Amino acid sequence: MDASELHIPVMLDRTLELLAPAIDAAAAAGRAPVVVDGTLGMGGHTEAMLAAHPTLVVAGIDRDPDAIRLAGERLARFGDRFRPVPATYDRIDLALEAAGAEAADGILLDLGVSSLQLDDADRGFAYAKDAPLDMRMGQAGDVTAATVLAERSERELARLFQVYGDEKLAGRYARAIVAARQEAPIETSGRLVDILQAATPRALANQGHPAKRVFQALRIEVNQELAILEATMPAAIDALAVGGRLVVLAYQSLEDRIVKRALQAAAASTAPPGLPVELPEHRPHLRLLVRGAELADDDERAANPRSAPVRLRAAERLRPIEPTAGEHA
């Protein structure tokens, strides 16, 4: 399997453009720049960064052992300038340790499910392919999509589909799943799709695939994606060197909301209203680099359909975070 043929990195040129000033500034200062690719996948973004910056070191994080293996093969020509880190992307501390750095000049988070996982029929991520309902991004943990469907109550499933999938028929689908599992366990994506299609009113049958949002919700729950992202954003901001840059690509509104909230909070002054002079400790920690969220352009959407829902946000670290009372710098 050739990773370079399977994976087209989303918004690659824009990502490189946003990270380049921080990387170049570190190189101009006479040290090897360090970037943490928190969502390595098959290494497309990392490959482009390493090729563009000859002294750059990239620590690439991924929980999926197949991704680590394939990316390692793809990036072997860069030697120890690529440092693989098998972990979830909130473990930026492990990435910095692998790179031998105290802070990162750049951090990239390309969120959501990777091309490797979508294209591997055996993983159960894609509703268009019949496969065991696993959906684990890594191989650790006992919770799979099948166990979620087997063990959660109707009420819990309905809430899951509504909150993580924004599914309007959440209650109806939850009832259908609970009824179907009384007859036999729901263990394959094909059977789940059949249940959802049968439960969809005929009037709504042509309004998108009925499984899309349910599969999204199950994947998020199995992999605890939003909880990990909530922990990752402050860790990423803290890990940036002054002048370092963070780029995040989100593919659904729940992810983007977490990213937006974290970046806007760090880019706002904490000075109390009416204070005549803003004290240094109240100044923003970040400067936002894009206005709102950027979308892929029409050409990229046509060439790479998976870029259609992406929302890109980016920021630059302005100053260190001062220790709170009782802590030492």
N, C-alpha and C positions, 0 to 999 in steps of 0.2 A: 504493500500500500504506500503510495507516494503522497505525503502530506501536502506538498506544494500543489498537487493537482486537485486535491479535495477541497482546499480551503482558500476562499477569496476574502482577504481581510476587509472589513467594513471601514469606510472613510479613512483609508490608509494615508493618502496624501495629506489630508487635513490634520490627522493625528501627528504625523511626522513634523508638519509645519509648526504645530503648537508646542511640541516638546523640544524642538531644535534649539531655541535660544538658551534654554537652561543647560542643555548638554554642551553646547558650544562654549558657554561661559565657563563651565567647569574645566573643559579642555584648555581654554585660553589661560586659566589660572595654573596650569601645569599639573593637573591631577586627572586620573582616569574617571570620567563621569560614570555614574551608576543610575540605572533605571530599573524599577521593579515592574515587571509585567505580571500583574496580579491574576490575570486570566489567560494563561499561556496558550491553551488550546493546542493547535497544531503548529504554532510558532510563526504565523505569517507576519504579525506586527513586529515581533522580536527580530525576525530575519531582516526585515527592511531597516530597522533601527541599527542593527549591528553592521549592515552593509553601508549605511550612510555615514556612520561615525566610527572611524577606525580605532579609536582608543576606548570606546564605550564598553562597559560591562553590564550585562542584563541578567538579573535574577528572575527566573520565570516560575511562577507558582501555578500548580494545578493539582487538584485532588484525584484526577483520573490517571491511573498508571499507564493506560494506553496513550494518553496525550503526552505524558512525560517521555515515553519511549519514542513515539513518532517524532516529536519535536526535537528530541536529542539526536535522532538520525538526521533530520533536516538541517540542524544547526551544528553538526559535528565539525564542519570546516572552520568554525570560529574558535575552536579550542576552548580554553577556560574563560574566554570572554562571555560565554553563556554558562550560567549556574542554575541547574534545575532544582526546584524546591517542591517536594510532594507534600502538599498541605492545602487547606482552604485559604482563600485569599485574604482573610482577616489576619493571617500570620505574617504580616509584613516584617515583623521583627526577625523571623527566621530567614526571610529573603535578604535583609540587610546583613545578617550574620554570615550568610553564604557568600555575599559579595564583599565581605570585609569592610563594611562601611557603617558609619554612625547615622547617616541620613541619605536620602535619595534625591538625586537631581530631577528625576522624573518618575511618575507613577502612572501606569495605564491600567484601567479596569474596563474590559470589554465584557459586559454582563450577559447573563442568560445562558441558554444551552448552546454548546458549540456545534460546528458543522460535523465534527467527528461523531458526536453522540446522536445527532439527528439522522445522519446517513447510515449508521450502524443499526440494521433492522433488529438485531438481537437485544438491543437495549430497551426497547419499548417506549421510546420518546415520541415516535411519530404515529399519529392515528391513521395514516394512510398505509401502514405496513403492519401486518399481523405478527406479533412477537409477545414473549412473556412480559407481563406488566412489572418491570423492574424500576426503571427511571432513576436509579442511583447514578450520580455523576462519578462517584468513586465506588470502590467495592466494599468500603467499610460500612458498618451499621446493619441492623437487621430490618429496618423499615423500608419496604418497597411500596410501589403503588398498589400492588395486590393486597398487601397487608392493611393498608389504609382503607381500601374498599371493603375488606373483610371485617375489620374491627371497629370502625367508627359508626356511631349511631346515625340515624337518618338526619337528625338535627345537626350533628357535627358535620356531616357531609354537605348538607345544604349551606351551612355557613362557610365552609371551606370553598365551595364553588362560587359563592357570592362574593366573598372578600378577596380571594386570590385570583378568581377568574372573571369577576364582574359579570357572572352568568345570570341572565334574567329568569331562566327556567331552573334555577338551582334547586328549589324545593321539589319540583316535578322530577328532575333527574335523580335526586337523592332517593325519592320514594321508589322509583323504578329499579335502582341499584339494590336497595334493601330487599325488594320483592324477588329480584332475580337471583340474589345470592342464597335465598332459601332453597332454591332448586339445585344450584351447583356453585362452587366458588368461581369468582370472576378473576381469571388468571392470565388472560391474553388481551392484547389491545383490540383484536378483532371482535371478541365477544363484547367488550365494553362499548365499542362503536355501535354494534348491533342494538344493544340495550338503549343507548342514547338516541339512535335514529328512530327506534320504535316508539320512544317516549316523546318525540318532537311533534307538535301539532302540524298537520299538513299545511296550514296557512303559513307556517314559518320554515318550511322545509328548504326553501330556496334562499334563505337569508344567512348564508355562510354555513360551514360544516358544524354540526351540533357538538362535535367532540373537541373543537379547538380550545375553548376556554376551560373545559373540564380537565383536559390533559395539562394545560398550563398550571392550573391550580394544584393538581396532584404532584407535578414536578417540583413546584415551589415548596410544597409541604414536605415531600420526601427528603429534599436536600437542604431544607431550612434556609433557603436563599435570602429571604428578607431579613431574618435575624442576623445572618452573617454579614449582610450588607450594612445593617445598622451598626454593627461593631467595627466594620472596616472603615467607614468614612472618617470618624475621628482618628483612628489609627493612621490612616493615610495622610491626613492633614498634619498630624504630629510628626510623621516620619519624613516630611519634606524638609530639605535644606532651605535656608533663606534664598530666594530666587528660584527654587525648584518649582516644577509645574505638575499638576494633576489633570489628567484627561479621563473622563468617564463616558462610556457609551452605554446607554440604557435602552431597552427594547419594549418595555411596557410601563404603564403609568405608575404602578406601585413602586417600582425601582426608581424611576425618575423623580418621584416625589421625595424619596429618602435622600437622594443625591442633592436635589435642589435645596432642600431644607438645611442640610449640613453645610453646603457651600455658602448659601446666603447668610447663615448665622455667623460663619467665620469671616465673612466679608463685610460685616456690619460693625459700626462703632458700638462699644458698650458704655459710652459716656452717659451719665444720667441726663435727662432732659433739663435744659436751662443752664447747664454747666458752661460758663463763659469761655473756658479754654479746654480743649480736649487733651487730657493727660496721655503720656505715651502708652501707659498700660491699657488704655481704652481704645487705642487705634486698632483697626481691622487687622486680622492675621493674614487674610487673603485678598487678592485682587481678581475679580472675575474677568476672564479673557474673552468670553463670547457673550453676546446679548441674548439673554434667554437660553433656549436650547437650539442648536443648529441641527438641520436635517440633511440627509443625503440628497444630492441634486438629482435631477431627472435622469441624467446619463448613468449615474451609478445605480439608481433603482432599476433601470432597464437591464444593465449588465449583471447586477447582483440583487435579485429580488429580496434576499434576506436583509438588505439594508433599508427596506421601505419603512419599518417602524422606528428606526434608530433615532435617539435624541442625544446629541453630544453636548456636554458641559465641560468647562475647563477653568482652572484657576491657578494663580501663582502665589507662592508664599512670600509675604512681605517682611515678617519679623519673627523672632523667636517667641515661643510661649513662655511667659514668666511662671516660675513655680509659685504655687499657692502657699499660704501661710503654713509654716511647719515643714515645708519641703526645701530642698537645696538644689540649686541649679547644677 
